[in-house]
Amino acid sequence: MPTPILYDCDPGHDDAIALVMAHRSPDIELIGVTTTCGNAELEKTTSNAIRVLDFIGASNVPVAAGCARPLARPLVLGTADGPSGLEGSPYLPQPQREAIAQHAVDFLAEKLTDAPEPLIVVATGPLSNLGLLVLKHPQVLQKIKELIWMGGVFYRKSEIITPTEFNAFCDPEAVKLVLDSGVPITMVGLDVTMQVLVEAPQYAELATIDTPLGRLVMDWLRFYEKLHRNSMGVGGAMHDPLALALAIDPTLVRTRSAHIGVDLSGTYAFGATVADFWKERGEPDNARIAYEVDADRFFKLMFDLLRDP
């Protein structure tokens, strides 16, 4: 039986690819998508989620819009995906439906409550919706089997200000709420996502997928890699697709448990995720941190899901 998941995201080119993978994987049942601000304003990320789902024949998947700003700070937008959040795909149709009327946080709570068994939640944007869920619906947290979050960084250079990562930087208060909630968390940060880079071999493989979807993903990646190439000299990193892939095959990464804190006040490390691997602070582990990835197996999985069945 496929694993039912809820997917919280802020599309975003790499979120869009993750959406495609979630819908196409026979191992996943995508039971709902919630959106938040981050890569673009909420109205745009919500529209992008609907556009992608409808394009791939997933118009039956409900989309619920959530937080339009971080919980306690002004919104700082990401820059990798352009003003719309999904530049580079002008022929992607405009949405033909609206998000459901229910707020994303209430939608998540309802789906978790109604599920016969605890669900996996994959989150690939700022944790604003999940942080608000902790505050508003704490009774449903026990129904989260695992939260797989793309966010944080511990050792590797980040795309914002070392040592921060955008999703954590955007809403660090929400990160703290979620880390302190007791929900089982797997953190998929830049330590592993910067090891799954789309370079010449990946572009060559993608070029063999000569379908409308394959060409669309190629256009996305060509636009998306500009920030990475200009700032770090590397191709686009598959941040969000890797996090989603762990709902399909958790053996793609190796993890290590630790207590993670988040810096809410630092002048130079604001939003940094700080891991205590050696129990120096005497606090219990609150997450598993991905630190190693089988990049070849990940890309095989991704490309297999992008090909027509």
Secondary structure as a PSIPRED ss2 file (coil, helix, strand):
# PSIPRED VFORMAT (PSIPRED V4.0)

   1 M C   1.000  0.000  0.000
   2 P C   1.000  0.000  0.000
   3 T E   0.000  0.000  1.000
   4 P E   0.000  0.000  1.000
   5 I E   0.000  0.000  1.000
   6 L E   0.000  0.000  1.000
   7 Y E   0.000  0.000  1.000
   8 D E   0.000  0.000  1.000
   9 C E   0.000  0.000  1.000
  10 D C   1.000  0.000  0.000
  11 P C   1.000  0.000  0.000
  12 G C   1.000  0.000  0.000
  13 H H   0.000  1.000  0.000
  14 D H   0.000  1.000  0.000
  15 D H   0.000  1.000  0.000
  16 A H   0.000  1.000  0.000
  17 I H   0.000  1.000  0.000
  18 A H   0.000  1.000  0.000
  19 L H   0.000  1.000  0.000
  20 V H   0.000  1.000  0.000
  21 M H   0.000  1.000  0.000
  22 A H   0.000  1.000  0.000
  23 H H   0.000  1.000  0.000
  24 R H   0.000  1.000  0.000
  25 S C   1.000  0.000  0.000
  26 P C   1.000  0.000  0.000
  27 D C   1.000  0.000  0.000
  28 I E   0.000  0.000  1.000
  29 E E   0.000  0.000  1.000
  30 L E   0.000  0.000  1.000
  31 I E   0.000  0.000  1.000
  32 G E   0.000  0.000  1.000
  33 V E   0.000  0.000  1.000
  34 T E   0.000  0.000  1.000
  35 T E   0.000  0.000  1.000
  36 T C   1.000  0.000  0.000
  37 C C   1.000  0.000  0.000
  38 G C   1.000  0.000  0.000
  39 N C   1.000  0.000  0.000
  40 A C   1.000  0.000  0.000
  41 E C   1.000  0.000  0.000
  42 L H   0.000  1.000  0.000
  43 E H   0.000  1.000  0.000
  44 K H   0.000  1.000  0.000
  45 T H   0.000  1.000  0.000
  46 T H   0.000  1.000  0.000
  47 S H   0.000  1.000  0.000
  48 N H   0.000  1.000  0.000
  49 A H   0.000  1.000  0.000
  50 I H   0.000  1.000  0.000
  51 R H   0.000  1.000  0.000
  52 V H   0.000  1.000  0.000
  53 L H   0.000  1.000  0.000
  54 D H   0.000  1.000  0.000
  55 F H   0.000  1.000  0.000
  56 I C   1.000  0.000  0.000
  57 G C   1.000  0.000  0.000
  58 A C   1.000  0.000  0.000
  59 S C   1.000  0.000  0.000
  60 N C   1.000  0.000  0.000
  61 V C   1.000  0.000  0.000
  62 P C   1.000  0.000  0.000
  63 V E   0.000  0.000  1.000
  64 A E   0.000  0.000  1.000
  65 A E   0.000  0.000  1.000
  66 G C   1.000  0.000  0.000
  67 C C   1.000  0.000  0.000
  68 A C   1.000  0.000  0.000
  69 R C   1.000  0.000  0.000
  70 P C   1.000  0.000  0.000
  71 L C   1.000  0.000  0.000
  72 A C   1.000  0.000  0.000
  73 R C   1.000  0.000  0.000
  74 P C   1.000  0.000  0.000
  75 L C   1.000  0.000  0.000
  76 V C   1.000  0.000  0.000
  77 L C   1.000  0.000  0.000
  78 G C   1.000  0.000  0.000
  79 T C   1.000  0.000  0.000
  80 A C   1.000  0.000  0.000
  81 D C   1.000  0.000  0.000
  82 G C   1.000  0.000  0.000
  83 P C   1.000  0.000  0.000
  84 S C   1.000  0.000  0.000
  85 G C   1.000  0.000  0.000
  86 L C   1.000  0.000  0.000
  87 E C   1.000  0.000  0.000
  88 G C   1.000  0.000  0.000
  89 S C   1.000  0.000  0.000
  90 P C   1.000  0.000  0.000
  91 Y C   1.000  0.000  0.000
  92 L C   1.000  0.000  0.000
  93 P C   1.000  0.000  0.000
  94 Q C   1.000  0.000  0.000
  95 P C   1.000  0.000  0.000
  96 Q C   1.000  0.000  0.000
  97 R C   1.000  0.000  0.000
  98 E C   1.000  0.000  0.000
  99 A C   1.000  0.000  0.000
 100 I C   1.000  0.000  0.000
 101 A C   1.000  0.000  0.000
 102 Q C   1.000  0.000  0.000
 103 H C   1.000  0.000  0.000
 104 A H   0.000  1.000  0.000
 105 V H   0.000  1.000  0.000
 106 D H   0.000  1.000  0.000
 107 F H   0.000  1.000  0.000
 108 L H   0.000  1.000  0.000
 109 A H   0.000  1.000  0.000
 110 E H   0.000  1.000  0.000
 111 K H   0.000  1.000  0.000
 112 L H   0.000  1.000  0.000
 113 T H   0.000  1.000  0.000
 114 D H   0.000  1.000  0.000
 115 A C   1.000  0.000  0.000
 116 P C   1.000  0.000  0.000
 117 E C   1.000  0.000  0.000
 118 P C   1.000  0.000  0.000
 119 L E   0.000  0.000  1.000
 120 I E   0.000  0.000  1.000
 121 V E   0.000  0.000  1.000
 122 V E   0.000  0.000  1.000
 123 A E   0.000  0.000  1.000
 124 T C   1.000  0.000  0.000
 125 G C   1.000  0.000  0.000
 126 P C   1.000  0.000  0.000
 127 L C   1.000  0.000  0.000
 128 S H   0.000  1.000  0.000
 129 N H   0.000  1.000  0.000
 130 L H   0.000  1.000  0.000
 131 G H   0.000  1.000  0.000
 132 L H   0.000  1.000  0.000
 133 L H   0.000  1.000  0.000
 134 V H   0.000  1.000  0.000
 135 L H   0.000  1.000  0.000
 136 K H   0.000  1.000  0.000
 137 H C   1.000  0.000  0.000
 138 P H   0.000  1.000  0.000
 139 Q H   0.000  1.000  0.000
 140 V H   0.000  1.000  0.000
 141 L H   0.000  1.000  0.000
 142 Q H   0.000  1.000  0.000
 143 K H   0.000  1.000  0.000
 144 I E   0.000  0.000  1.000
 145 K E   0.000  0.000  1.000
 146 E E   0.000  0.000  1.000
 147 L E   0.000  0.000  1.000
 148 I E   0.000  0.000  1.000
 149 W E   0.000  0.000  1.000
 150 M E   0.000  0.000  1.000
 151 G C   1.000  0.000  0.000
 152 G C   1.000  0.000  0.000
 153 V C   1.000  0.000  0.000
 154 F C   1.000  0.000  0.000
 155 Y C   1.000  0.000  0.000
 156 R C   1.000  0.000  0.000
 157 K C   1.000  0.000  0.000
 158 S C   1.000  0.000  0.000
 159 E C   1.000  0.000  0.000
 160 I C   1.000  0.000  0.000
 161 I C   1.000  0.000  0.000
 162 T C   1.000  0.000  0.000
 163 P C   1.000  0.000  0.000
 164 T C   1.000  0.000  0.000
 165 E C   1.000  0.000  0.000
 166 F H   0.000  1.000  0.000
 167 N H   0.000  1.000  0.000
 168 A H   0.000  1.000  0.000
 169 F H   0.000  1.000  0.000
 170 C H   0.000  1.000  0.000
 171 D C   1.000  0.000  0.000
 172 P H   0.000  1.000  0.000
 173 E H   0.000  1.000  0.000
 174 A H   0.000  1.000  0.000
 175 V H   0.000  1.000  0.000
 176 K H   0.000  1.000  0.000
 177 L H   0.000  1.000  0.000
 178 V H   0.000  1.000  0.000
 179 L H   0.000  1.000  0.000
 180 D C   1.000  0.000  0.000
 181 S C   1.000  0.000  0.000
 182 G C   1.000  0.000  0.000
 183 V C   1.000  0.000  0.000
 184 P C   1.000  0.000  0.000
 185 I E   0.000  0.000  1.000
 186 T E   0.000  0.000  1.000
 187 M E   0.000  0.000  1.000
 188 V E   0.000  0.000  1.000
 189 G C   1.000  0.000  0.000
 190 L H   0.000  1.000  0.000
 191 D H   0.000  1.000  0.000
 192 V H   0.000  1.000  0.000
 193 T H   0.000  1.000  0.000
 194 M C   1.000  0.000  0.000
 195 Q C   1.000  0.000  0.000
 196 V C   1.000  0.000  0.000
 197 L E   0.000  0.000  1.000
 198 V C   1.000  0.000  0.000
 199 E C   1.000  0.000  0.000
 200 A H   0.000  1.000  0.000
 201 P H   0.000  1.000  0.000
 202 Q H   0.000  1.000  0.000
 203 Y H   0.000  1.000  0.000
 204 A H   0.000  1.000  0.000
 205 E H   0.000  1.000  0.000
 206 L H   0.000  1.000  0.000
 207 A H   0.000  1.000  0.000
 208 T C   1.000  0.000  0.000
 209 I C   1.000  0.000  0.000
 210 D C   1.000  0.000  0.000
 211 T C   1.000  0.000  0.000
 212 P H   0.000  1.000  0.000
 213 L H   0.000  1.000  0.000
 214 G H   0.000  1.000  0.000
 215 R H   0.000  1.000  0.000
 216 L H   0.000  1.000  0.000
 217 V H   0.000  1.000  0.000
 218 M H   0.000  1.000  0.000
 219 D H   0.000  1.000  0.000
 220 W H   0.000  1.000  0.000
 221 L H   0.000  1.000  0.000
 222 R H   0.000  1.000  0.000
 223 F H   0.000  1.000  0.000
 224 Y H   0.000  1.000  0.000
 225 E H   0.000  1.000  0.000
 226 K H   0.000  1.000  0.000
 227 L H   0.000  1.000  0.000
 228 H H   0.000  1.000  0.000
 229 R H   0.000  1.000  0.000
 230 N H   0.000  1.000  0.000
 231 S H   0.000  1.000  0.000
 232 M H   0.000  1.000  0.000
 233 G C   1.000  0.000  0.000
 234 V C   1.000  0.000  0.000
 235 G C   1.000  0.000  0.000
 236 G C   1.000  0.000  0.000
 237 A E   0.000  0.000  1.000
 238 M C   1.000  0.000  0.000
 239 H H   0.000  1.000  0.000
 240 D H   0.000  1.000  0.000
 241 P H   0.000  1.000  0.000
 242 L H   0.000  1.000  0.000
 243 A H   0.000  1.000  0.000
 244 L H   0.000  1.000  0.000
 245 A H   0.000  1.000  0.000
 246 L H   0.000  1.000  0.000
 247 A H   0.000  1.000  0.000
 248 I H   0.000  1.000  0.000
 249 D C   1.000  0.000  0.000
 250 P H   0.000  1.000  0.000
 251 T H   0.000  1.000  0.000
 252 L H   0.000  1.000  0.000
 253 V E   0.000  0.000  1.000
 254 R E   0.000  0.000  1.000
 255 T E   0.000  0.000  1.000
 256 R E   0.000  0.000  1.000
 257 S E   0.000  0.000  1.000
 258 A E   0.000  0.000  1.000
 259 H E   0.000  0.000  1.000
 260 I E   0.000  0.000  1.000
 261 G E   0.000  0.000  1.000
 262 V E   0.000  0.000  1.000
 263 D C   1.000  0.000  0.000
 264 L C   1.000  0.000  0.000
 265 S C   1.000  0.000  0.000
 266 G C   1.000  0.000  0.000
 267 T C   1.000  0.000  0.000
 268 Y C   1.000  0.000  0.000
 269 A C   1.000  0.000  0.000
 270 F C   1.000  0.000  0.000
 271 G C   1.000  0.000  0.000
 272 A C   1.000  0.000  0.000
 273 T E   0.000  0.000  1.000
 274 V E   0.000  0.000  1.000
 275 A E   0.000  0.000  1.000
 276 D E   0.000  0.000  1.000
 277 F C   1.000  0.000  0.000
 278 W C   1.000  0.000  0.000
 279 K C   1.000  0.000  0.000
 280 E C   1.000  0.000  0.000
 281 R C   1.000  0.000  0.000
 282 G C   1.000  0.000  0.000
 283 E C   1.000  0.000  0.000
 284 P C   1.000  0.000  0.000
 285 D C   1.000  0.000  0.000
 286 N C   1.000  0.000  0.000
 287 A E   0.000  0.000  1.000
 288 R E   0.000  0.000  1.000
 289 I E   0.000  0.000  1.000
 290 A E   0.000  0.000  1.000
 291 Y E   0.000  0.000  1.000
 292 E E   0.000  0.000  1.000
 293 V E   0.000  0.000  1.000
 294 D C   1.000  0.000  0.000
 295 A H   0.000  1.000  0.000
 296 D H   0.000  1.000  0.000
 297 R H   0.000  1.000  0.000
 298 F H   0.000  1.000  0.000
 299 F H   0.000  1.000  0.000
 300 K H   0.000  1.000  0.000
 301 L H   0.000  1.000  0.000
 302 M H   0.000  1.000  0.000
 303 F H   0.000  1.000  0.000
 304 D H   0.000  1.000  0.000
 305 L H   0.000  1.000  0.000
 306 L H   0.000  1.000  0.000
 307 R C   1.000  0.000  0.000
 308 D C   1.000  0.000  0.000
 309 P C   1.000  0.000  0.000
